[in-house]
Amino acid sequence: MSVRPGAEPFAHDGSDIGVLLSHGFTGSPIGMRPWAQRLADEGFTVRLPRLPGHGTTWQEMNRTRWEDWYAEVDRTFGELAARCAKVVVGGLSMGGTLVTRLAEDHGPGVSGLVLVNPAYRFDNPAIKLVPVLKHLVPSLPGISNDIKKPGQDEGAYDRNPLRALHSQVQAWSEVVRDLPSVTQPVLLLRSAEDHVVPASSSALLLSRISSADVTEIVLPDSYHVATLDNDAERIVTESIAFIRRVTS
């Protein structure tokens, strides 16, 4: 299966401080590449994997499950941990879900989390219909490119594969259940206006984690894909400062 141009994984070897970034559901590394490149320019060792089923076709993604996506970020984390003294993980939307799971599974092996509009729940009651709908239709219209800044494209699918979506919902229950085991420093950046993930998702995270070092920043001029939006520079500068602080 051919990969969309620009959706390839990103890797840069730098210092002994590693940073793993994960893109979100139906997205691709395209939506995270500018952030990853800036971190690489700062001298960090950076990995931005392409999650299985992403960056190709939504039909292929519908054959993958959240365990496949997590296995890729977990493998990438292991690669970074083997070569770096410390590793910070970051993610957008479902990428935030996956790196939160890394923090739950690897404890002090994760030095900190940077979360941009992370997904742990949806408020839309229609989500309860997905377990049935997935047997009736393979997909629904997508939710890509929720970006305020004109001319941006995150490289996501225009269809929402329902079997994969149901798997994401199943992942939430496991990750949310184990949120109290998260003790690492957390930098949470959420958009004031997000048409994909509700503010209640970030509130759920903050209400359940055990971290004593938590910084929440509201992004005033971005929608869901804030990594490509008007507040992208804020994400870059805040994350660089956070990474340096928690790994010093």
NUFI-324736 format. One record per residue (C-alpha): residue in one letter; x, y, z. Coordinates in steps of 0.02 Angstrom, whole numbers. Each point is the difference from the previous one (the first is absolute). Layout:
BEGIN
{'a',{X,Y,Z}}
...
# end
This chain:
BEGIN
{'m',{0,0,0}}
{'s',{76,165,-54}}
{'v',{20,137,130}}
{'r',{-61,176,-36}}
{'p',{147,119,-33}}
{'g',{48,85,161}}
{'a',{-82,-132,109}}
{'e',{162,-97,23}}
{'p',{72,-19,175}}
{'f',{121,134,60}}
{'a',{162,-41,91}}
{'h',{146,105,58}}
{'d',{147,-51,108}}
{'g',{64,136,114}}
{'s',{37,11,185}}
{'d',{-33,-128,136}}
{'i',{-170,80,32}}
{'g',{-131,-89,-103}}
{'v',{-172,62,-52}}
{'l',{-136,-112,-72}}
{'l',{-148,82,-87}}
{'s',{-159,-88,-55}}
{'h',{-129,62,-125}}
{'g',{-186,-28,21}}
{'f',{-144,-106,-65}}
{'t',{-10,-5,-192}}
{'g',{142,128,-5}}
{'s',{182,-23,-46}}
{'p',{173,69,40}}
{'i',{-42,146,-116}}
{'g',{-95,83,142}}
{'m',{147,-15,120}}
{'r',{151,19,-113}}
{'p',{31,187,26}}
{'w',{1,-27,189}}
{'a',{114,-151,-17}}
{'q',{120,96,-111}}
{'r',{11,144,123}}
{'l',{41,-120,141}}
{'a',{133,-79,-109}}
{'d',{70,174,-37}}
{'e',{16,23,189}}
{'g',{115,-151,5}}
{'f',{-117,-131,72}}
{'t',{-10,-178,-64}}
{'v',{-174,-7,-77}}
{'r',{-114,-137,-63}}
{'l',{-169,25,-84}}
{'p',{-67,-168,-57}}
{'r',{-139,-31,-125}}
{'l',{-134,-100,88}}
{'p',{-57,-160,-89}}
{'g',{-142,31,-122}}
{'h',{33,187,-7}}
{'g',{67,101,-146}}
{'t',{-65,-127,-127}}
{'t',{-187,-34,-15}}
{'w',{-143,0,124}}
{'q',{-42,-176,-57}}
{'e',{169,-61,58}}
{'m',{-21,91,164}}
{'n',{-165,-89,27}}
{'r',{99,-162,9}}
{'t',{107,64,144}}
{'r',{-39,21,184}}
{'w',{61,107,143}}
{'e',{117,-139,56}}
{'d',{89,14,-169}}
{'w',{20,188,19}}
{'y',{62,-16,179}}
{'a',{122,-138,-48}}
{'e',{84,121,-121}}
{'v',{20,141,126}}
{'d',{58,-126,132}}
{'r',{130,-70,-121}}
{'t',{58,175,-41}}
{'f',{10,44,184}}
{'g',{109,-153,30}}
{'e',{116,57,-139}}
{'l',{17,172,79}}
{'a',{20,-68,176}}
{'a',{143,-110,-58}}
{'r',{101,146,-69}}
{'c',{-54,148,109}}
{'a',{24,41,183}}
{'k',{-175,71,14}}
{'v',{-155,-3,-110}}
{'v',{-148,121,-7}}
{'v',{-156,-52,-96}}
{'g',{-128,110,-86}}
{'g',{-157,-23,-102}}
{'l',{-144,83,-88}}
{'s',{-178,-63,27}}
{'m',{5,-191,-5}}
{'g',{189,17,-1}}
{'g',{-23,74,174}}
{'t',{-98,-154,50}}
{'l',{140,-114,-60}}
{'v',{142,92,86}}
{'t',{-103,8,160}}
{'r',{-4,-189,-10}}
{'l',{189,2,-16}}
{'a',{10,100,161}}
{'e',{-114,-124,87}}
{'d',{100,-150,-61}}
{'h',{178,67,18}}
{'g',{-12,107,156}}
{'p',{162,95,35}}
{'g',{68,-53,-170}}
{'v',{-108,142,-67}}
{'s',{71,166,62}}
{'g',{-151,105,-50}}
{'l',{-154,15,-109}}
{'v',{-47,137,-123}}
{'l',{-183,-16,-48}}
{'v',{-87,102,-134}}
{'n',{-190,-17,1}}
{'p',{13,-180,62}}
{'a',{-148,-118,-26}}
{'y',{-69,-104,143}}
{'r',{-186,22,-35}}
{'f',{-129,77,-117}}
{'d',{-157,88,62}}
{'n',{-98,-40,-158}}
{'p',{-130,-132,50}}
{'a',{8,-72,-177}}
{'i',{166,-82,48}}
{'k',{-104,-132,91}}
{'l',{-69,-57,-168}}
{'v',{170,-40,-75}}
{'p',{6,-183,59}}
{'v',{-159,-32,-102}}
{'l',{34,120,-145}}
{'k',{167,-80,-38}}
{'h',{-92,-157,-57}}
{'l',{-116,100,-114}}
{'v',{116,127,-84}}
{'p',{190,-1,-11}}
{'s',{24,187,24}}
{'l',{-78,170,29}}
{'p',{57,173,-56}}
{'g',{165,46,78}}
{'i',{44,132,128}}
{'s',{167,54,-74}}
{'n',{79,171,-17}}
{'d',{-85,86,147}}
{'i',{124,143,-20}}
{'k',{-37,186,15}}
{'k',{152,56,-99}}
{'p',{-37,1,-188}}
{'g',{94,-112,-121}}
{'q',{50,-138,120}}
{'d',{-20,-188,-31}}
{'e',{40,-130,133}}
{'g',{-1,-143,-124}}
{'a',{-148,-89,79}}
{'y',{-135,-106,-80}}
{'d',{-164,75,-58}}
{'r',{-90,-154,67}}
{'n',{-12,-63,178}}
{'p',{26,-190,2}}
{'l',{-124,-66,127}}
{'r',{83,-163,52}}
{'a',{157,97,39}}
{'l',{-102,134,89}}
{'h',{-82,-130,110}}
{'s',{171,-65,46}}
{'q',{54,176,50}}
{'v',{-152,12,114}}
{'q',{49,-165,80}}
{'a',{175,67,31}}
{'w',{-69,148,96}}
{'s',{-76,-109,135}}
{'e',{167,-85,35}}
{'v',{103,160,-4}}
{'v',{-124,97,109}}
{'r',{-8,-144,124}}
{'d',{188,12,28}}
{'l',{18,190,2}}
{'p',{36,3,188}}
{'s',{165,-90,-38}}
{'v',{60,153,-98}}
{'t',{121,94,114}}
{'q',{115,81,-129}}
{'p',{5,188,-34}}
{'v',{-136,48,-125}}
{'l',{-13,145,-121}}
{'l',{-178,10,-66}}
{'l',{-39,118,-144}}
{'r',{-181,7,-51}}
{'s',{-93,109,-123}}
{'a',{-135,116,64}}
{'e',{-104,-51,-151}}
{'d',{15,-182,-53}}
{'h',{-131,-78,-114}}
{'v',{65,-178,20}}
{'v',{49,-34,181}}
{'p',{-100,84,139}}
{'a',{78,97,144}}
{'s',{-71,-134,115}}
{'s',{133,-119,-69}}
{'s',{142,105,72}}
{'a',{-100,27,159}}
{'l',{-16,-188,20}}
{'l',{188,-19,-14}}
{'l',{35,136,128}}
{'s',{-126,-71,123}}
{'r',{77,-174,3}}
{'i',{189,11,-21}}
{'s',{114,1,152}}
{'s',{130,120,-71}}
{'a',{53,142,115}}
{'d',{82,98,-142}}
{'v',{-139,48,-120}}
{'t',{-8,151,-116}}
{'e',{-158,35,-100}}
{'i',{5,128,-140}}
{'v',{-154,53,-98}}
{'l',{37,39,-183}}
{'p',{-111,147,-49}}
{'d',{19,1,-189}}
{'s',{-3,-182,-56}}
{'y',{-122,-140,-31}}
{'h',{34,-186,25}}
{'v',{157,-23,-106}}
{'a',{92,133,97}}
{'t',{169,-63,-57}}
{'l',{-35,77,-171}}
{'d',{-104,145,60}}
{'n',{27,179,58}}
{'d',{68,-54,170}}
{'a',{127,-125,-69}}
{'e',{147,109,50}}
{'r',{-65,5,179}}
{'i',{-4,-190,2}}
{'v',{179,-5,-63}}
{'t',{71,125,125}}
{'e',{-96,-67,150}}
{'s',{47,-180,-40}}
{'i',{184,40,-21}}
{'a',{4,89,168}}
{'f',{-95,-143,81}}
{'i',{115,-134,-72}}
{'r',{155,91,56}}
{'r',{-71,26,175}}
{'v',{-59,-178,33}}
{'t',{159,-80,-69}}
{'s',{126,118,83}}
# end
